[in-house]
Amino acid sequence: ILSREKSRIQKEQMKFCQVPQMTAKFLRHCALSDNGYETPELNDNRSLKALWLENNRIKVIENIDHLKEMRCLYLKRNALQCMRGLEHVTNLVCLDLSENSIEF
């Protein structure tokens, strides 16, 4: 069932663009594919402390404003070009944006 859901999500994402978008559905898929909880309440928890989204071809940081308690965000090896989208995630102590295309 998980592989069918994964395939469906990937096809849906390819309709809109060639890279994944950080939607709630995409974040849940990432959690499940990394042996996350199958219970939506646990994956969508607003008190999430760390999120690993490395190597996913993500172009834009979005849909994480509600994760106010997040302390660590790992976005290494994506397709990011800027750091926008982090304004409301104010408790970060660890942010990995290495190996992206961000110009400073």
C-alpha positions in Angstrom: 0.0 0.0 0.0 2.8 2.4 0.9 4.5 1.9 -2.5 1.2 2.6 -4.3 0.7 5.8 -2.3 4.4 6.8 -2.9 3.9 6.2 -6.7 0.7 8.2 -6.7 2.3 11.2 -4.8 5.2 11.2 -7.2 3.0 11.2 -10.3 0.9 14.0 -8.7 4.0 16.1 -8.1 5.3 15.5 -11.6 2.1 17.0 -13.0 2.9 20.4 -11.5 6.7 20.5 -11.7 9.8 18.3 -11.9 10.7 18.8 -8.3 8.7 18.0 -5.1 6.9 20.7 -3.3 6.9 20.9 0.5 3.2 20.2 1.0 1.7 18.5 4.1 1.2 15.4 1.9 4.9 15.4 0.8 6.1 15.9 4.4 3.9 13.0 5.6 5.1 10.8 2.7 8.7 11.5 3.8 8.0 10.6 7.4 6.3 7.3 6.3 9.0 6.4 3.8 11.6 6.8 6.6 9.7 4.5 8.9 7.6 7.3 10.5 4.3 6.8 12.2 1.3 5.8 10.1 -0.9 7.8 12.5 -1.5 11.2 11.0 -1.7 12.9 14.4 1.9 11.9 15.1 3.3 12.9 11.7 1.5 16.2 11.7 2.4 17.1 15.2 3.0 20.8 15.6 5.6 20.1 18.3 7.9 18.4 15.8 11.5 19.0 16.9 13.6 17.8 13.9 12.9 17.2 10.2 15.2 15.5 7.7 14.4 16.3 4.1 17.8 15.7 2.6 18.3 14.8 -1.1 14.7 15.4 -2.2 15.2 18.0 -5.0 13.1 20.5 -3.0 13.2 24.0 -4.6 11.3 26.1 -2.1 11.0 26.0 1.7 7.3 26.2 2.4 4.4 24.9 4.5 6.4 24.7 7.7 5.2 27.9 9.4 3.1 25.8 11.8 6.2 23.9 13.1 7.0 26.5 15.7 8.8 24.1 18.0 11.2 22.7 15.3 14.8 23.0 16.4 16.6 21.1 13.6 16.0 21.2 9.9 18.1 19.2 7.5 17.7 20.3 3.8 21.1 19.2 2.5 21.4 18.3 -1.2 18.2 19.8 -2.6 17.6 22.4 -5.3 17.2 25.4 -3.0 18.2 28.8 -4.3 17.2 31.0 -1.4 16.5 30.8 2.3 13.0 32.2 2.2 10.3 30.3 4.1 12.0 30.1 7.5 10.7 33.3 9.0 8.2 31.7 11.4 10.4 28.8 12.5 12.2 30.8 15.1 13.5 28.1 17.4 16.0 26.6 15.0 19.4 25.9 16.4 20.5 23.6 13.6 19.9 24.3 9.9 21.7 22.3 7.2 21.4 23.9 3.8 24.7 22.6 2.5 25.1 21.4 -1.1 22.2 23.6 -2.4 22.4 26.4 -5.0 22.0 29.2 -2.4 23.8 32.4 -3.3 24.8 34.6 -0.3 
